[in-house]
Amino acid sequence: MTQDDKTRETVEIYNRYYTVVGKESPSHVRLVASQVDQKMREIHDANQHLTSTELAVLTAVNTMSDYMKLKEEYAALLGSLNKKEDK
């Protein structure tokens, strides 16, 4: 992938601006940033004593946990579909 294939999008997450460079569309980057911002604010509302670093790590841990659960559910669904197709 060349530099020309990449997009740059500046987003705001938890009152800080970040420039994201990658192959995803600007709308996708904004959506992801919005979800990260929302999750950080939810966690902050429940744990107002956290530093920004602690908040970011907890957000990453929560997000990865959600991702792994979805991945497991997806694998289980594929397994169910494959079993039905084999019958």
Gaussian input, Z-matrix of N, CA and C with variables (Angstrom, degrees):
# hf/3-21g

backbone

0 1
 N
 C     1     B1
 C     2     B2     1     A1
 N     3     B3     2     A2     1     D1
 C     4     B4     3     A3     2     D2
 C     5     B5     4     A4     3     D3
 N     6     B6     5     A5     4     D4
 C     7     B7     6     A6     5     D5
 C     8     B8     7     A7     6     D6
 N     9     B9     8     A8     7     D7
 C    10    B10     9     A9     8     D8
 C    11    B11    10    A10     9     D9
 N    12    B12    11    A11    10    D10
 C    13    B13    12    A12    11    D11
 C    14    B14    13    A13    12    D12
 N    15    B15    14    A14    13    D13
 C    16    B16    15    A15    14    D14
 C    17    B17    16    A16    15    D15
 N    18    B18    17    A17    16    D16
 C    19    B19    18    A18    17    D17
 C    20    B20    19    A19    18    D18
 N    21    B21    20    A20    19    D19
 C    22    B22    21    A21    20    D20
 C    23    B23    22    A22    21    D21
 N    24    B24    23    A23    22    D22
 C    25    B25    24    A24    23    D23
 C    26    B26    25    A25    24    D24
 N    27    B27    26    A26    25    D25
 C    28    B28    27    A27    26    D26
 C    29    B29    28    A28    27    D27
 N    30    B30    29    A29    28    D28
 C    31    B31    30    A30    29    D29
 C    32    B32    31    A31    30    D30
 N    33    B33    32    A32    31    D31
 C    34    B34    33    A33    32    D32
 C    35    B35    34    A34    33    D33
 N    36    B36    35    A35    34    D34
 C    37    B37    36    A36    35    D35
 C    38    B38    37    A37    36    D36
 N    39    B39    38    A38    37    D37
 C    40    B40    39    A39    38    D38
 C    41    B41    40    A40    39    D39
 N    42    B42    41    A41    40    D40
 C    43    B43    42    A42    41    D41
 C    44    B44    43    A43    42    D42
 N    45    B45    44    A44    43    D43
 C    46    B46    45    A45    44    D44
 C    47    B47    46    A46    45    D45
 N    48    B48    47    A47    46    D46
 C    49    B49    48    A48    47    D47
 C    50    B50    49    A49    48    D48
 N    51    B51    50    A50    49    D49
 C    52    B52    51    A51    50    D50
 C    53    B53    52    A52    51    D51
 N    54    B54    53    A53    52    D52
 C    55    B55    54    A54    53    D53
 C    56    B56    55    A55    54    D54
 N    57    B57    56    A56    55    D55
 C    58    B58    57    A57    56    D56
 C    59    B59    58    A58    57    D57
 N    60    B60    59    A59    58    D58
 C    61    B61    60    A60    59    D59
 C    62    B62    61    A61    60    D60
 N    63    B63    62    A62    61    D61
 C    64    B64    63    A63    62    D62
 C    65    B65    64    A64    63    D63
 N    66    B66    65    A65    64    D64
 C    67    B67    66    A66    65    D65
 C    68    B68    67    A67    66    D66
 N    69    B69    68    A68    67    D67
 C    70    B70    69    A69    68    D68
 C    71    B71    70    A70    69    D69
 N    72    B72    71    A71    70    D70
 C    73    B73    72    A72    71    D71
 C    74    B74    73    A73    72    D72
 N    75    B75    74    A74    73    D73
 C    76    B76    75    A75    74    D74
 C    77    B77    76    A76    75    D75
 N    78    B78    77    A77    76    D76
 C    79    B79    78    A78    77    D77
 C    80    B80    79    A79    78    D78
 N    81    B81    80    A80    79    D79
 C    82    B82    81    A81    80    D80
 C    83    B83    82    A82    81    D81
 N    84    B84    83    A83    82    D82
 C    85    B85    84    A84    83    D83
 C    86    B86    85    A85    84    D84
 N    87    B87    86    A86    85    D85
 C    88    B88    87    A87    86    D86
 C    89    B89    88    A88    87    D87
 N    90    B90    89    A89    88    D88
 C    91    B91    90    A90    89    D89
 C    92    B92    91    A91    90    D90
 N    93    B93    92    A92    91    D91
 C    94    B94    93    A93    92    D92
 C    95    B95    94    A94    93    D93
 N    96    B96    95    A95    94    D94
 C    97    B97    96    A96    95    D95
 C    98    B98    97    A97    96    D96
 N    99    B99    98    A98    97    D97
 C   100   B100    99    A99    98    D98
 C   101   B101   100   A100    99    D99
 N   102   B102   101   A101   100   D100
 C   103   B103   102   A102   101   D101
 C   104   B104   103   A103   102   D102
 N   105   B105   104   A104   103   D103
 C   106   B106   105   A105   104   D104
 C   107   B107   106   A106   105   D105
 N   108   B108   107   A107   106   D106
 C   109   B109   108   A108   107   D107
 C   110   B110   109   A109   108   D108
 N   111   B111   110   A110   109   D109
 C   112   B112   111   A111   110   D110
 C   113   B113   112   A112   111   D111
 N   114   B114   113   A113   112   D112
 C   115   B115   114   A114   113   D113
 C   116   B116   115   A115   114   D114
 N   117   B117   116   A116   115   D115
 C   118   B118   117   A117   116   D116
 C   119   B119   118   A118   117   D117
 N   120   B120   119   A119   118   D118
 C   121   B121   120   A120   119   D119
 C   122   B122   121   A121   120   D120
 N   123   B123   122   A122   121   D121
 C   124   B124   123   A123   122   D122
 C   125   B125   124   A124   123   D123
 N   126   B126   125   A125   124   D124
 C   127   B127   126   A126   125   D125
 C   128   B128   127   A127   126   D126
 N   129   B129   128   A128   127   D127
 C   130   B130   129   A129   128   D128
 C   131   B131   130   A130   129   D129
 N   132   B132   131   A131   130   D130
 C   133   B133   132   A132   131   D131
 C   134   B134   133   A133   132   D132
 N   135   B135   134   A134   133   D133
 C   136   B136   135   A135   134   D134
 C   137   B137   136   A136   135   D135
 N   138   B138   137   A137   136   D136
 C   139   B139   138   A138   137   D137
 C   140   B140   139   A139   138   D138
 N   141   B141   140   A140   139   D139
 C   142   B142   141   A141   140   D140
 C   143   B143   142   A142   141   D141
 N   144   B144   143   A143   142   D142
 C   145   B145   144   A144   143   D143
 C   146   B146   145   A145   144   D144
 N   147   B147   146   A146   145   D145
 C   148   B148   147   A147   146   D146
 C   149   B149   148   A148   147   D147
 N   150   B150   149   A149   148   D148
 C   151   B151   150   A150   149   D149
 C   152   B152   151   A151   150   D150
 N   153   B153   152   A152   151   D151
 C   154   B154   153   A153   152   D152
 C   155   B155   154   A154   153   D153
 N   156   B156   155   A155   154   D154
 C   157   B157   156   A156   155   D155
 C   158   B158   157   A157   156   D156
 N   159   B159   158   A158   157   D157
 C   160   B160   159   A159   158   D158
 C   161   B161   160   A160   159   D159
 N   162   B162   161   A161   160   D160
 C   163   B163   162   A162   161   D161
 C   164   B164   163   A163   162   D162
 N   165   B165   164   A164   163   D163
 C   166   B166   165   A165   164   D164
 C   167   B167   166   A166   165   D165
 N   168   B168   167   A167   166   D166
 C   169   B169   168   A168   167   D167
 C   170   B170   169   A169   168   D168
 N   171   B171   170   A170   169   D169
 C   172   B172   171   A171   170   D170
 C   173   B173   172   A172   171   D171
 N   174   B174   173   A173   172   D172
 C   175   B175   174   A174   173   D173
 C   176   B176   175   A175   174   D174
 N   177   B177   176   A176   175   D175
 C   178   B178   177   A177   176   D176
 C   179   B179   178   A178   177   D177
 N   180   B180   179   A179   178   D178
 C   181   B181   180   A180   179   D179
 C   182   B182   181   A181   180   D180
 N   183   B183   182   A182   181   D181
 C   184   B184   183   A183   182   D182
 C   185   B185   184   A184   183   D183
 N   186   B186   185   A185   184   D184
 C   187   B187   186   A186   185   D185
 C   188   B188   187   A187   186   D186
 N   189   B189   188   A188   187   D187
 C   190   B190   189   A189   188   D188
 C   191   B191   190   A190   189   D189
 N   192   B192   191   A191   190   D190
 C   193   B193   192   A192   191   D191
 C   194   B194   193   A193   192   D192
 N   195   B195   194   A194   193   D193
 C   196   B196   195   A195   194   D194
 C   197   B197   196   A196   195   D195
 N   198   B198   197   A197   196   D196
 C   199   B199   198   A198   197   D197
 C   200   B200   199   A199   198   D198
 N   201   B201   200   A200   199   D199
 C   202   B202   201   A201   200   D200
 C   203   B203   202   A202   201   D201
 N   204   B204   203   A203   202   D202
 C   205   B205   204   A204   203   D203
 C   206   B206   205   A205   204   D204
 N   207   B207   206   A206   205   D205
 C   208   B208   207   A207   206   D206
 C   209   B209   208   A208   207   D207
 N   210   B210   209   A209   208   D208
 C   211   B211   210   A210   209   D209
 C   212   B212   211   A211   210   D210
 N   213   B213   212   A212   211   D211
 C   214   B214   213   A213   212   D212
 C   215   B215   214   A214   213   D213
 N   216   B216   215   A215   214   D214
 C   217   B217   216   A216   215   D215
 C   218   B218   217   A217   216   D216
 N   219   B219   218   A218   217   D217
 C   220   B220   219   A219   218   D218
 C   221   B221   220   A220   219   D219
 N   222   B222   221   A221   220   D220
 C   223   B223   222   A222   221   D221
 C   224   B224   223   A223   222   D222
 N   225   B225   224   A224   223   D223
 C   226   B226   225   A225   224   D224
 C   227   B227   226   A226   225   D225
 N   228   B228   227   A227   226   D226
 C   229   B229   228   A228   227   D227
 C   230   B230   229   A229   228   D228
 N   231   B231   230   A230   229   D229
 C   232   B232   231   A231   230   D230
 C   233   B233   232   A232   231   D231
 N   234   B234   233   A233   232   D232
 C   235   B235   234   A234   233   D233
 C   236   B236   235   A235   234   D234
 N   237   B237   236   A236   235   D235
 C   238   B238   237   A237   236   D236
 C   239   B239   238   A238   237   D237
 N   240   B240   239   A239   238   D238
 C   241   B241   240   A240   239   D239
 C   242   B242   241   A241   240   D240
 N   243   B243   242   A242   241   D241
 C   244   B244   243   A243   242   D242
 C   245   B245   244   A244   243   D243
 N   246   B246   245   A245   244   D244
 C   247   B247   246   A246   245   D245
 C   248   B248   247   A247   246   D246
 N   249   B249   248   A248   247   D247
 C   250   B250   249   A249   248   D248
 C   251   B251   250   A250   249   D249
 N   252   B252   251   A251   250   D250
 C   253   B253   252   A252   251   D251
 C   254   B254   253   A253   252   D252
 N   255   B255   254   A254   253   D253
 C   256   B256   255   A255   254   D254
 C   257   B257   256   A256   255   D255
 N   258   B258   257   A257   256   D256
 C   259   B259   258   A258   257   D257
 C   260   B260   259   A259   258   D258

   B1=1.4490
   B2=1.5227
   B3=1.3074
   B4=1.4524
   B5=1.5186
   B6=1.3149
   B7=1.4609
   B8=1.5205
   B9=1.3474
   B10=1.4603
   B11=1.5225
   B12=1.3348
   B13=1.4585
   B14=1.5223
   B15=1.3100
   B16=1.4606
   B17=1.5212
   B18=1.3139
   B19=1.4605
   B20=1.5214
   B21=1.3115
   B22=1.4626
   B23=1.5239
   B24=1.3062
   B25=1.4631
   B26=1.5256
   B27=1.3052
   B28=1.4614
   B29=1.5204
   B30=1.3242
   B31=1.4625
   B32=1.5265
   B33=1.3222
   B34=1.4575
   B35=1.5250
   B36=1.3208
   B37=1.4582
   B38=1.5213
   B39=1.3039
   B40=1.4596
   B41=1.5318
   B42=1.3283
   B43=1.4659
   B44=1.5279
   B45=1.3305
   B46=1.4627
   B47=1.5165
   B48=1.3231
   B49=1.4596
   B50=1.5253
   B51=1.3407
   B52=1.4553
   B53=1.5204
   B54=1.3225
   B55=1.4599
   B56=1.5196
   B57=1.3156
   B58=1.4588
   B59=1.5245
   B60=1.3241
   B61=1.4567
   B62=1.5188
   B63=1.3323
   B64=1.4514
   B65=1.5110
   B66=1.3191
   B67=1.4645
   B68=1.5208
   B69=1.3163
   B70=1.4597
   B71=1.5259
   B72=1.3199
   B73=1.4619
   B74=1.5289
   B75=1.3209
   B76=1.4650
   B77=1.5285
   B78=1.3244
   B79=1.4734
   B80=1.5313
   B81=1.3212
   B82=1.4686
   B83=1.5350
   B84=1.3177
   B85=1.4651
   B86=1.5270
   B87=1.3233
   B88=1.4777
   B89=1.5188
   B90=1.3241
   B91=1.4622
   B92=1.5259
   B93=1.3245
   B94=1.4630
   B95=1.5237
   B96=1.3164
   B97=1.4657
   B98=1.5233
   B99=1.3132
   B100=1.4692
   B101=1.5300
   B102=1.3282
   B103=1.4622
   B104=1.5353
   B105=1.3264
   B106=1.4687
   B107=1.5236
   B108=1.3241
   B109=1.4619
   B110=1.5261
   B111=1.3274
   B112=1.4602
   B113=1.5304
   B114=1.3287
   B115=1.4673
   B116=1.5229
   B117=1.3317
   B118=1.4665
   B119=1.5243
   B120=1.3056
   B121=1.4653
   B122=1.5284
   B123=1.3378
   B124=1.4709
   B125=1.5294
   B126=1.3158
   B127=1.4659
   B128=1.5216
   B129=1.3269
   B130=1.4668
   B131=1.5274
   B132=1.3372
   B133=1.4652
   B134=1.5298
   B135=1.3271
   B136=1.4643
   B137=1.5298
   B138=1.3373
   B139=1.4744
   B140=1.5248
   B141=1.3165
   B142=1.4569
   B143=1.5271
   B144=1.3137
   B145=1.4676
   B146=1.5304
   B147=1.3279
   B148=1.4684
   B149=1.5209
   B150=1.3313
   B151=1.4635
   B152=1.5308
   B153=1.3164
   B154=1.4653
   B155=1.5207
   B156=1.3310
   B157=1.4655
   B158=1.5207
   B159=1.3181
   B160=1.4675
   B161=1.5240
   B162=1.3051
   B163=1.4574
   B164=1.5279
   B165=1.3276
   B166=1.4627
   B167=1.5211
   B168=1.3373
   B169=1.4684
   B170=1.5254
   B171=1.3144
   B172=1.4712
   B173=1.5287
   B174=1.3155
   B175=1.4635
   B176=1.5206
   B177=1.3243
   B178=1.4699
   B179=1.5213
   B180=1.3204
   B181=1.4661
   B182=1.5296
   B183=1.3247
   B184=1.4646
   B185=1.5255
   B186=1.3109
   B187=1.4554
   B188=1.5226
   B189=1.3282
   B190=1.4657
   B191=1.5304
   B192=1.3153
   B193=1.4612
   B194=1.5251
   B195=1.3264
   B196=1.4673
   B197=1.5289
   B198=1.3235
   B199=1.4601
   B200=1.5260
   B201=1.3262
   B202=1.4671
   B203=1.5306
   B204=1.3321
   B205=1.4658
   B206=1.5305
   B207=1.3408
   B208=1.4650
   B209=1.5206
   B210=1.3165
   B211=1.4604
   B212=1.5305
   B213=1.3314
   B214=1.4666
   B215=1.5258
   B216=1.3306
   B217=1.4633
   B218=1.5289
   B219=1.3125
   B220=1.4547
   B221=1.5312
   B222=1.3202
   B223=1.4661
   B224=1.5278
   B225=1.3233
   B226=1.4626
   B227=1.5270
   B228=1.3248
   B229=1.4655
   B230=1.5266
   B231=1.3332
   B232=1.4662
   B233=1.5254
   B234=1.3256
   B235=1.4590
   B236=1.5176
   B237=1.3229
   B238=1.4632
   B239=1.5219
   B240=1.3188
   B241=1.4639
   B242=1.5218
   B243=1.3213
   B244=1.4679
   B245=1.5252
   B246=1.3389
   B247=1.4609
   B248=1.5223
   B249=1.3446
   B250=1.4654
   B251=1.5206
   B252=1.3185
   B253=1.4604
   B254=1.5279
   B255=1.3312
   B256=1.4575
   B257=1.5244
   B258=1.3032
   B259=1.4765
   B260=1.4898
   A1=108.68
   A2=116.60
   A3=120.35
   A4=109.97
   A5=114.78
   A6=120.13
   A7=110.90
   A8=116.81
   A9=120.78
   A10=112.39
   A11=117.74
   A12=121.94
   A13=112.61
   A14=116.66
   A15=120.85
   A16=111.17
   A17=114.89
   A18=120.64
   A19=108.69
   A20=115.32
   A21=122.26
   A22=107.16
   A23=116.24
   A24=120.37
   A25=108.19
   A26=116.74
   A27=121.04
   A28=108.08
   A29=115.43
   A30=121.35
   A31=109.18
   A32=115.04
   A33=121.02
   A34=108.46
   A35=115.03
   A36=121.54
   A37=107.54
   A38=115.22
   A39=122.34
   A40=111.63
   A41=114.24
   A42=123.82
   A43=114.88
   A44=117.18
   A45=121.39
   A46=108.31
   A47=115.36
   A48=120.32
   A49=110.38
   A50=114.53
   A51=122.48
   A52=108.36
   A53=116.31
   A54=120.83
   A55=107.10
   A56=114.80
   A57=121.93
   A58=107.70
   A59=115.97
   A60=121.97
   A61=107.77
   A62=116.69
   A63=119.53
   A64=111.79
   A65=114.60
   A66=119.77
   A67=113.08
   A68=118.26
   A69=121.10
   A70=110.66
   A71=115.75
   A72=120.18
   A73=110.07
   A74=117.10
   A75=119.84
   A76=112.74
   A77=117.40
   A78=119.46
   A79=110.70
   A80=117.41
   A81=120.70
   A82=110.29
   A83=116.54
   A84=121.09
   A85=109.85
   A86=117.26
   A87=120.27
   A88=111.25
   A89=117.86
   A90=121.77
   A91=110.51
   A92=116.92
   A93=120.98
   A94=109.87
   A95=117.13
   A96=120.86
   A97=111.19
   A98=116.06
   A99=120.76
   A100=111.01
   A101=116.53
   A102=120.62
   A103=111.20
   A104=117.05
   A105=120.77
   A106=109.39
   A107=116.94
   A108=121.54
   A109=110.94
   A110=115.88
   A111=120.80
   A112=111.12
   A113=117.38
   A114=121.29
   A115=110.63
   A116=117.37
   A117=120.33
   A118=110.65
   A119=117.54
   A120=120.91
   A121=111.48
   A122=117.28
   A123=120.63
   A124=110.56
   A125=115.68
   A126=119.82
   A127=110.23
   A128=116.91
   A129=120.01
   A130=111.37
   A131=116.58
   A132=120.11
   A133=111.49
   A134=116.54
   A135=121.17
   A136=112.60
   A137=117.61
   A138=122.38
   A139=109.20
   A140=117.87
   A141=121.27
   A142=114.03
   A143=117.73
   A144=120.63
   A145=113.18
   A146=117.61
   A147=120.79
   A148=112.73
   A149=115.79
   A150=120.50
   A151=107.88
   A152=115.79
   A153=119.72
   A154=111.13
   A155=116.83
   A156=120.06
   A157=110.72
   A158=117.78
   A159=120.90
   A160=110.41
   A161=116.10
   A162=121.43
   A163=110.72
   A164=116.76
   A165=120.47
   A166=111.41
   A167=117.06
   A168=120.28
   A169=110.25
   A170=117.93
   A171=120.16
   A172=111.22
   A173=116.71
   A174=120.28
   A175=110.33
   A176=116.61
   A177=120.41
   A178=110.70
   A179=117.98
   A180=121.90
   A181=109.96
   A182=117.38
   A183=120.99
   A184=111.38
   A185=116.24
   A186=120.58
   A187=111.23
   A188=117.34
   A189=120.86
   A190=110.47
   A191=116.84
   A192=120.47
   A193=110.13
   A194=116.41
   A195=120.48
   A196=110.83
   A197=116.67
   A198=121.57
   A199=111.24
   A200=116.95
   A201=120.33
   A202=111.11
   A203=117.42
   A204=120.59
   A205=110.20
   A206=116.35
   A207=119.92
   A208=111.48
   A209=116.54
   A210=121.31
   A211=110.40
   A212=116.86
   A213=121.21
   A214=110.72
   A215=116.85
   A216=120.63
   A217=110.67
   A218=117.11
   A219=122.06
   A220=110.44
   A221=116.52
   A222=120.59
   A223=110.47
   A224=116.64
   A225=120.25
   A226=110.89
   A227=116.76
   A228=120.34
   A229=111.30
   A230=116.24
   A231=118.89
   A232=110.69
   A233=116.41
   A234=120.21
   A235=111.43
   A236=116.79
   A237=120.89
   A238=111.15
   A239=116.72
   A240=120.31
   A241=111.12
   A242=116.53
   A243=120.18
   A244=111.41
   A245=117.54
   A246=120.93
   A247=110.56
   A248=116.45
   A249=120.35
   A250=110.87
   A251=116.82
   A252=120.26
   A253=111.83
   A254=116.61
   A255=121.19
   A256=112.80
   A257=117.02
   A258=120.35
   A259=112.35
   D1=130.06
   D2=179.20
   D3=-90.58
   D4=167.17
   D5=178.32
   D6=-58.70
   D7=-32.15
   D8=-179.23
   D9=-67.56
   D10=-24.29
   D11=179.99
   D12=-77.86
   D13=-12.69
   D14=-174.98
   D15=-93.75
   D16=150.68
   D17=174.78
   D18=-110.39
   D19=156.95
   D20=176.99
   D21=-122.12
   D22=129.26
   D23=179.50
   D24=-137.59
   D25=127.17
   D26=176.62
   D27=-93.84
   D28=127.28
   D29=-177.15
   D30=-129.00
   D31=158.62
   D32=176.72
   D33=-108.98
   D34=125.95
   D35=176.86
   D36=-131.01
   D37=118.08
   D38=178.23
   D39=50.57
   D40=52.11
   D41=174.62
   D42=67.14
   D43=19.15
   D44=175.17
   D45=-130.31
   D46=148.41
   D47=-178.75
   D48=-101.25
   D49=138.69
   D50=179.61
   D51=-133.38
   D52=139.97
   D53=173.15
   D54=-100.97
   D55=119.18
   D56=-178.53
   D57=-101.70
   D58=126.00
   D59=179.24
   D60=-114.96
   D61=127.64
   D62=179.72
   D63=-179.57
   D64=-171.29
   D65=-176.42
   D66=-92.97
   D67=-7.11
   D68=-179.46
   D69=-74.15
   D70=156.85
   D71=179.39
   D72=-68.98
   D73=153.37
   D74=177.36
   D75=-56.47
   D76=-37.64
   D77=-179.84
   D78=-66.26
   D79=-36.19
   D80=177.21
   D81=-65.81
   D82=-44.41
   D83=179.62
   D84=-61.68
   D85=-43.50
   D86=178.57
   D87=-63.58
   D88=-40.08
   D89=179.03
   D90=-63.43
   D91=-46.54
   D92=179.33
   D93=-61.71
   D94=-46.40
   D95=179.81
   D96=-60.34
   D97=-40.05
   D98=178.56
   D99=-62.67
   D100=-41.81
   D101=179.39
   D102=-66.79
   D103=-39.70
   D104=177.49
   D105=-64.09
   D106=-45.46
   D107=178.76
   D108=-58.88
   D109=-45.06
   D110=-179.78
   D111=-62.39
   D112=-44.71
   D113=-179.66
   D114=-64.57
   D115=-40.60
   D116=178.37
   D117=-62.77
   D118=-41.00
   D119=179.61
   D120=-67.97
   D121=-37.80
   D122=176.50
   D123=-61.83
   D124=-46.69
   D125=-179.52
   D126=-65.95
   D127=-40.21
   D128=178.52
   D129=-62.27
   D130=-40.72
   D131=179.19
   D132=-59.10
   D133=-34.24
   D134=-179.29
   D135=-86.66
   D136=-20.68
   D137=-175.05
   D138=-140.65
   D139=72.46
   D140=-171.65
   D141=-71.20
   D142=-10.15
   D143=-179.69
   D144=-84.84
   D145=-7.13
   D146=-175.87
   D147=-69.74
   D148=143.11
   D149=171.33
   D150=-75.05
   D151=168.05
   D152=178.17
   D153=-61.09
   D154=-38.71
   D155=179.34
   D156=-66.32
   D157=-45.50
   D158=178.08
   D159=-61.75
   D160=-40.71
   D161=179.15
   D162=-63.37
   D163=-43.11
   D164=178.99
   D165=-64.15
   D166=-41.54
   D167=179.94
   D168=-66.53
   D169=-44.85
   D170=178.33
   D171=-62.50
   D172=-37.44
   D173=176.64
   D174=-63.09
   D175=-43.51
   D176=178.53
   D177=-63.84
   D178=-43.03
   D179=-179.74
   D180=-63.65
   D181=-45.75
   D182=179.22
   D183=-63.23
   D184=-42.49
   D185=-179.28
   D186=-66.13
   D187=-42.53
   D188=178.82
   D189=-66.14
   D190=-37.52
   D191=176.97
   D192=-61.38
   D193=-46.73
   D194=177.78
   D195=-60.26
   D196=-42.99
   D197=179.30
   D198=-61.33
   D199=-46.12
   D200=-178.18
   D201=-64.97
   D202=-38.55
   D203=176.79
   D204=-62.20
   D205=-45.68
   D206=179.19
   D207=-63.06
   D208=-39.04
   D209=178.92
   D210=-63.17
   D211=-42.09
   D212=177.68
   D213=-64.97
   D214=-42.73
   D215=178.43
   D216=-63.42
   D217=-39.91
   D218=178.27
   D219=-62.87
   D220=-45.11
   D221=178.92
   D222=-62.23
   D223=-40.88
   D224=178.61
   D225=-64.29
   D226=-41.58
   D227=178.24
   D228=-64.05
   D229=-42.47
   D230=177.12
   D231=-61.88
   D232=-40.79
   D233=177.50
   D234=-60.83
   D235=-43.02
   D236=178.22
   D237=-63.16
   D238=-43.07
   D239=178.94
   D240=-63.28
   D241=-42.56
   D242=179.88
   D243=-63.93
   D244=-38.41
   D245=178.33
   D246=-64.64
   D247=-40.93
   D248=179.72
   D249=-67.00
   D250=-37.00
   D251=179.23
   D252=-69.05
   D253=-31.31
   D254=-179.70
   D255=-73.30
   D256=-20.37
   D257=-177.42
   D258=-78.49

